């Protein structure tokens, strides 16, 4: 109930007249209006929320800081909201005669769930709305809210294209583009979609009205910038373990029923140095297409998280080391291995050497720098009858052929498996991985007298004397001569109980 001047009274009466003719699926439902003294009363349906409050609160609802990029679920909701807004404005523009709203802004877009058609968005505040029957028709200059107002509104001649401009500005607020530059979506799962949306917004806010798309044209491109609802629900997650800087989930992809591992890393929790390592892993792993490393399918950003989708490996060497003495029927780890367990241990070590040889044989060679049982995964490969793969490549670094050593970061890796020179110097080469392999050898063959710190210092002072993985492999038959102890028919294969 508001007291108006004569001019404003005419404007409100116009709103009543327009509202009474509009379909309530797209506009706030009008029930009744009446005059009492100098007051006009308009009875409408109640809408408890506006788009302005949705834009204000949605980052909090989706659990992100305002400067963090949206995840795919939030983006899907934004697309659906904008689609409904477009349909509301399309209804106005395709009325007979067409109606220009002239004051489209988040405050005038209301939220009310319509159970019958499952819609939520309705337009209101039609005091500035006007019918548009001819291209040359004159309208009121300067009508609307300045931030959402098309440039030509300051003149008296304009068309329904002024609403298209306002919708473009609304889309910028809805996608939070002022706080989130598009670069943040470069690795997002929906990067192609949001880039299309961004291009369309640019067309909608063109200075020249004739260069803007029609409302029908924007809706026709919906499938290019929106995401399928199924995409937001295509994975089922169960936490499976921990990786460097994040958690690893066993994931069931609903669209193909395949099992994957997805590493989820919260970027906000990392220091700048670790952010670099995480980015390196996301970039490095897809380039390592080999049976010797865990296959990476893709990576993407959602909100403040980096996701890396990889093949799923149900075991690590850590679990093998923990369980193999019981799998081979020993009473305790102190009991000696029998020839079969020793053979299996040799085969595990041989496969691990092949994995390391692959990295060191690349051009340029790659130092893993974090070889340890947790990063050695078990997955049977039928094609080459192998089991072991390397994972967790956040600390890998390339070396150069023309230098024996290059400067690297000091102290990286897991303490027990790190060569002494990595702790004490930034100059080390691929022999640092050979040291880590030696410690794993102690674990695998259950050598009780592991090296002390003094031993490690002495070992590392002779780093150049460490053999290459190729040399160790050439020596295989000397230390794996258990093969000669049994007839071929009864030699154990890698289908031992430890891998089941």
C-alpha positions in Angstrom: 0.0 0.0 0.0 1.8 3.1 -1.3 0.6 6.7 -1.9 1.5 7.9 -5.4 1.7 11.1 -7.5 -0.6 11.2 -10.5 2.3 10.2 -12.9 3.2 7.2 -10.7 -0.4 6.3 -10.3 -0.8 6.0 -14.1 2.3 3.8 -14.2 0.9 1.4 -11.5 -2.5 1.3 -13.2 -0.6 0.2 -16.4 1.1 -2.5 -14.4 -2.3 -3.8 -13.1 -3.7 -3.8 -16.7 -0.7 -5.8 -18.0 -0.6 -8.2 -15.1 -4.3 -9.1 -15.5 -3.6 -10.3 -19.0 -0.5 -12.3 -18.4 -0.2 -16.1 -18.1 0.7 -16.9 -14.5 3.1 -19.7 -15.5 5.6 -16.9 -16.5 4.5 -13.9 -14.5 3.4 -13.4 -10.9 -0.3 -14.3 -10.7 -2.7 -11.4 -10.4 -5.8 -11.9 -8.3 -7.5 -8.5 -7.8 -7.0 -4.8 -7.5 -9.0 -1.9 -6.1 -8.9 1.8 -5.2 -9.6 3.1 -1.7 -9.2 6.9 -1.3 -5.9 7.7 -2.8 -4.5 4.2 -2.5 -4.3 1.4 -5.0 -4.3 -2.2 -3.7 -2.9 -5.1 -5.9 -3.5 -8.6 -4.7 -0.9 -11.1 -6.1 0.5 -14.5 -5.3 3.2 -14.5 -2.6 6.8 -15.3 -3.7 9.1 -15.5 -0.8 12.4 -15.2 -2.7 13.9 -13.3 -5.6 16.8 -14.1 -7.9 18.8 -11.5 -6.0 18.8 -13.6 -2.9 19.6 -16.7 -4.9 22.7 -15.0 -6.4 23.7 -13.7 -3.0 23.5 -17.1 -1.2 24.3 -19.8 -3.8 28.0 -19.9 -3.2 27.4 -20.6 0.5 24.8 -23.2 -0.4 27.3 -25.0 -2.6 30.1 -24.7 -0.1 32.6 -22.5 -1.9 34.2 -19.1 -1.3 33.0 -16.4 -3.7 36.2 -16.3 -5.6 36.3 -20.1 -6.2 34.9 -21.5 -9.4 31.5 -23.3 -9.5 31.3 -27.1 -9.6 29.2 -28.9 -12.2 26.1 -29.1 -9.9 26.0 -25.4 -9.3 26.6 -24.7 -13.0 23.7 -27.0 -13.9 21.4 -25.2 -11.5 22.5 -21.8 -13.0 21.7 -23.1 -16.5 18.3 -24.3 -15.5 17.5 -21.0 -13.8 18.6 -19.0 -16.8 16.6 -21.2 -19.1 13.4 -20.5 -17.1 14.1 -16.8 -17.2 14.6 -16.9 -20.9 11.2 -18.7 -21.3 9.5 -16.1 -19.2 10.9 -13.3 -21.4 10.1 -15.2 -24.6 6.5 -15.3 -23.4 6.5 -11.5 -23.2 8.2 -11.0 -26.5 5.9 -13.4 -28.4 2.7 -11.9 -27.0 0.4 -10.0 -29.3 1.5 -7.3 -29.3 5.0 -8.0 -27.9 5.7 -6.7 -24.4 9.0 -5.1 -23.5 9.7 -5.5 -19.8 12.3 -2.7 -19.6 13.3 -3.4 -16.0 14.7 -6.9 -15.9 16.9 -7.4 -12.9 17.4 -10.0 -10.1 15.0 -8.1 -7.8 12.1 -8.5 -10.4 12.7 -12.2 -11.0 10.8 -14.1 -8.3 11.0 -17.7 -7.1 7.8 -19.7 -6.6 7.5 -23.5 -7.1 4.7 -24.3 -9.6 3.8 -27.9 -8.8 1.8 -28.4 -12.0 4.6 -27.7 -14.4 7.6 -27.9 -12.1 8.7 -24.4 -12.8 10.2 -21.9 -10.3 10.8 -18.6 -12.1 8.3 -15.8 -12.5 8.6 -12.2 -13.6 7.1 -9.2 -11.7 7.1 -5.4 -11.5 5.5 -4.5 -14.8 5.3 -0.8 -14.1 7.8 -0.1 -16.8 6.5 -2.7 -19.3 5.3 -1.4 -22.6 3.7 -2.9 -25.7 5.8 -2.8 -28.9 3.8 -2.8 -32.1 6.2 -1.0 -34.6 9.9 -0.8 -35.1 9.7 3.0 -35.1 7.6 3.2 -32.0 8.8 5.7 -29.4 9.1 4.8 -25.7 10.0 6.5 -22.5 13.7 7.4 -22.4 15.8 6.2 -19.4 13.2 3.7 -18.1 14.8 0.9 -16.0 17.6 0.2 -13.6 20.9 1.7 -14.8 23.2 -1.4 -14.2 21.0 -3.6 -16.3 19.9 -1.0 -18.8 20.8 -1.3 -22.5 22.6 1.8 -24.0 19.7 2.7 -26.3 17.2 3.0 -23.5 18.6 6.5 -22.9 17.0 7.3 -26.2 13.3 7.1 -26.9 13.4 4.6 -29.7 14.3 1.0 -28.8 12.9 -2.5 -29.3 12.6 -5.8 -27.4 16.4 -6.1 -27.7 16.7 -4.0 -24.6 15.5 -7.0 -22.6 18.2 -9.2 -24.2 20.9 -6.8 -23.0 19.5 -6.9 -19.4 19.4 -10.7 -19.6 23.1 -10.8 -20.5 24.0 -8.7 -17.5 21.8 -11.0 -15.3 23.7 -14.0 -16.7 27.0 -12.4 -15.7 25.8 -12.1 -12.1 24.3 -15.6 -12.1 27.6 -17.2 -13.2 29.5 -15.0 -10.8 31.8 -13.9 -13.7 32.9 -10.7 -11.8 34.6 -12.8 -9.1 35.5 -15.8 -11.3 37.5 -15.1 -14.5 37.0 -17.8 -17.1 40.5 -19.1 -16.7 39.4 -20.9 -13.6 37.2 -23.2 -15.8 39.9 -24.2 -18.2 40.2 -27.7 -16.7 36.6 -28.0 -15.5 34.5 -30.9 -16.7 32.1 -28.5 -18.3 34.7 -26.0 -19.7 33.4 -26.3 -23.3 29.8 -25.6 -22.1 30.6 -22.5 -19.9 32.8 -21.1 -22.7 29.8 -21.3 -25.0 27.7 -19.6 -22.4 30.4 -16.9 -22.1 30.4 -16.3 -25.8 26.6 -16.1 -25.9 26.6 -13.5 -23.0 29.1 -11.4 -25.0 26.6 -11.4 -27.9 23.7 -10.5 -25.7 25.4 -7.4 -24.3 26.5 -6.1 -27.7 26.3 -2.3 -27.9 24.4 -2.4 -31.2 20.9 -3.9 -30.7 20.9 -5.6 -34.1 24.0 -7.6 -33.2 22.2 -9.2 -30.2 20.5 -12.6 -30.6 16.8 -13.0 -30.2 15.4 -14.7 -27.2 14.5 -17.7 -29.4 18.1 -17.8 -30.7 19.5 -18.0 -27.2 17.1 -20.8 -26.2 18.0 -22.7 -29.4 21.6 -22.7 -28.2 20.7 -24.1 -24.8 22.1 -27.6 -25.5 25.5 -26.0 -26.3 26.0 -24.2 -23.0 24.0 -26.3 -20.6 25.0 -29.7 -19.1 22.9 -32.9 -19.1 21.4 -33.6 -15.7 22.8 -37.2 -16.0 26.3 -35.8 -16.0 25.8 -34.4 -12.5 24.9 -37.8 -11.3 27.1 -40.1 -13.3 29.5 -41.1 -10.5 29.0 -43.0 -7.2 31.8 -42.3 -4.7 33.3 -44.4 -1.9 36.5 -43.3 -0.3 39.3 -45.8 -0.9 42.4 -44.3 0.5 44.8 -41.4 0.6 47.2 -40.0 -2.0 49.6 -37.1 -2.0 47.7 -34.0 -1.0 44.3 -35.6 -1.3 41.9 -38.5 -1.0 41.3 -41.3 -3.5 37.8 -42.6 -4.1 36.6 -45.8 -5.7 34.1 -44.5 -8.3 31.4 -46.3 -10.1 30.5 -44.6 -13.4 26.8 -45.0 -13.8 26.9 -44.5 -17.6 29.1 -47.5 -18.4 29.3 -49.4 -15.0 33.1 -49.3 -15.0 35.1 -48.7 -11.8 37.6 -45.9 -11.7 39.8 -44.2 -9.0 39.3 -40.5 -8.6 41.8 -38.4 -6.7 40.2 -35.4 -5.1 42.5 -32.6 -4.0 41.3 -29.4 -2.2 43.4 -26.6 -3.8 42.6 -24.0 -1.1 44.3 -26.2 1.6 47.6 -26.3 -0.3 50.6 -24.0 -0.1 51.8 -22.5 -3.5 54.6 -25.1 -3.7 52.1 -28.0 -3.3 49.7 -26.4 -5.8 52.5 -26.6 -8.3 53.1 -30.3 -7.5 49.4 -31.1 -7.9 49.2 -29.3 -11.2 52.3 -31.2 -12.3 50.7 -34.5 -11.5 47.6 -33.6 -13.5 49.7 -32.6 -16.5 52.3 -35.4 -16.2 50.3 -38.6 -15.8 48.2 -38.3 -19.0 51.5 -38.1 -21.0 52.7 -41.4 -19.5 50.8 -43.9 -21.7 52.3 -47.2 -20.7 51.5 -50.5 -18.9 54.1 -49.4 -16.3 52.1 -46.5 -14.9 48.5 -46.0 -13.7 46.4 -44.8 -16.6 45.0 -41.3 -16.3 41.8 -40.7 -18.2 41.3 -37.0 -17.5 41.4 -34.2 -14.9 39.2 -31.3 -14.1 38.4 -28.6 -11.6 35.2 -28.2 -9.7 34.9 -25.3 -7.2 38.1 -25.5 -5.1 38.9 -29.1 -6.0 41.0 -30.8 -8.6 39.8 -34.2 -9.7 42.1 -36.8 -11.4 40.3 -39.8 -12.9 42.5 -42.9 -13.2 42.2 -46.6 -13.6 41.3 -48.4 -10.4 43.9 -50.6 -8.7 42.5 -52.4 -5.6 45.8 -53.1 -3.9 49.2 -51.5 -3.3 52.6 -53.1 -2.6 52.0 -52.0 1.0 49.2 -54.5 1.4 51.2 -57.2 -0.3 54.1 -56.7 2.0 51.8 -56.8 5.0 50.0 -60.0 4.0 52.4 -62.2 2.0 53.9 -64.1 5.0 50.4 -65.3 6.0 49.4 -66.0 2.4 52.3 -68.3 2.1 51.6 -70.1 5.4 54.4 -68.8 7.6 53.7 -68.6 11.3 55.4 -65.2 11.7 57.4 -62.7 9.6 60.5 -64.0 11.3 60.2 -67.4 9.7 62.2 -68.0 6.5 60.5 -67.7 3.1 60.1 -70.9 1.1 61.3 -71.0 -2.5 57.8 -70.2 -3.9 57.5 -67.0 -1.8 61.0 -66.0 -2.7 60.3 -66.5 -6.4 57.2 -64.3 -6.1 59.2 -61.7 -4.3 61.8 -61.8 -7.1 59.1 -61.4 -9.8 57.6 -58.4 -7.9 60.9 -56.8 -7.7 61.6 -57.5 -11.4 58.4 -55.9 -12.5 59.1 -52.9 -10.3 62.5 -52.5 -11.9 60.8 -52.6 -15.4 58.5 -49.8 -14.3 61.5 -47.7 -13.1 63.4 -48.5 -16.2 60.5 -47.2 -18.3 60.7 -43.8 -16.5 64.4 -43.6 -16.6 64.4 -44.5 -20.3 62.1 -41.7 -21.4 63.4 -38.7 -23.3 64.1 -36.8 -21.2 64.4 -39.3 -18.3 62.0 -38.9 -15.4 62.9 -39.2 -11.7 59.9 -40.4 -9.7 61.4 -39.1 -6.4 58.7 -40.8 -4.2 59.1 -44.6 -4.8 57.5 -46.4 -1.9 55.1 -49.3 -1.4 52.1 -47.0 -1.2 52.8 -45.7 -4.7 53.3 -49.1 -6.3 49.8 -50.4 -7.3 48.6 -53.9 -8.2 46.4 -54.4 -11.3 46.6 -57.6 -13.4 47.2 -56.9 -17.1 46.1 -59.8 -19.3 48.0 -58.6 -22.4 51.5 -58.8 -20.9 50.8 -60.9 -17.8 52.1 -58.1 -15.5 50.8 -56.8 -12.2 52.7 -53.7 -11.0 52.1 -50.0 -11.9 53.5 -46.8 -10.6 51.3 -44.1 -9.2 51.4 -40.7 -7.5 53.5 -38.5 -9.8 53.2 -35.2 -7.9 57.0 -35.2 -7.2 58.3 -36.4 -10.6 60.8 -34.3 -12.4 62.5 -34.6 -15.8 66.2 -34.7 -16.1 68.5 -33.8 -19.1 70.6 -36.1 -21.2 73.5 -33.7 -21.4 74.0 -33.4 -17.6 74.6 -36.0 -15.0 72.7 -34.0 -12.4 70.4 -31.0 -12.3 69.1 -28.8 -9.5 65.9 -30.2 -7.9 63.9 -29.4 -4.8 65.6 -30.6 -1.6 63.9 -33.1 0.8 61.1 -34.2 -1.4 59.6 -37.7 -1.0 58.9 -40.0 1.9 61.6 -40.0 4.6 62.4 -43.7 4.9 62.8 -44.2 1.2 64.6 -41.0 0.3 68.3 -41.1 -0.7 70.5 -39.2 1.6 71.6 -36.8 -1.1 68.0 -35.7 -1.6 67.9 -34.5 2.0 71.2 -32.7 1.9 71.4 -31.3 -1.7 69.4 -30.1 -4.6 71.8 -31.9 -7.0 70.8 -35.5 -7.6 69.8 -37.7 -10.5 67.8 -40.8 -11.3 70.0 -42.8 -8.9 67.8 -41.4 -6.1 65.1 -43.8 -7.3 67.6 -46.7 -7.3 68.2 -46.0 -3.6 64.4 -46.1 -2.9 64.3 -49.4 -4.8 67.0 -50.7 -2.5 64.9 -49.9 0.6 61.9 -51.6 -1.0 64.1 -54.6 -1.6 64.9 -54.7 2.2 61.1 -54.7 2.8 60.3 -57.2 0.1 62.9 -59.8 1.1 62.5 -59.0 4.8 66.1 -58.0 5.5 66.0 -57.1 9.2 69.1 -54.9 9.3 67.7 -51.9 7.5 70.3 -49.1 6.9 70.8 -46.6 9.7 71.2 -42.9 9.1 75.0 -43.3 9.2 74.7 -46.1 6.6 72.5 -44.0 4.5 75.0 -41.2 4.5 77.7 -43.6 3.5 75.5 -45.2 0.8 74.6 -41.8 -0.6 78.2 -40.6 -0.8 78.6 -43.5 -3.3 75.5 -42.6 -5.2 77.3 -42.7 -8.5 78.2 -46.4 -7.8 74.6 -47.5 -7.6 73.6 -49.7 -10.5 71.0 -48.6 -13.0 67.7 -50.5 -13.2 68.8 -52.0 -16.5 71.9 -53.4 -14.9 69.9 -54.9 -11.9 67.6 -56.5 -14.5 70.5 -58.0 -16.3 71.6 -59.6 -13.0 68.2 -61.1 -12.5 69.1 -64.7 -13.0 71.8 -64.5 -10.5 69.6 -63.5 -7.6 66.4 -65.2 -8.8 68.0 -68.6 -9.3 65.1 -70.2 -7.5 63.7 -70.8 -11.0 66.2 -73.7 -11.2 65.1 -75.2 -8.0 61.8 -76.6 -9.3 60.5 -78.2 -12.5 58.7 -75.8 -14.9 55.3 -77.5 -14.3 55.4 -76.8 -10.6 57.0 -73.4 -10.6 54.6 -70.8 -9.0 53.2 -68.1 -11.2 52.2 -64.6 -10.2 48.6 -65.9 -9.7 49.6 -66.5 -6.1 47.2 -66.1 -3.2 48.9 -62.8 -2.3 47.3 -61.1 -5.3 43.8 -62.5 -4.9 
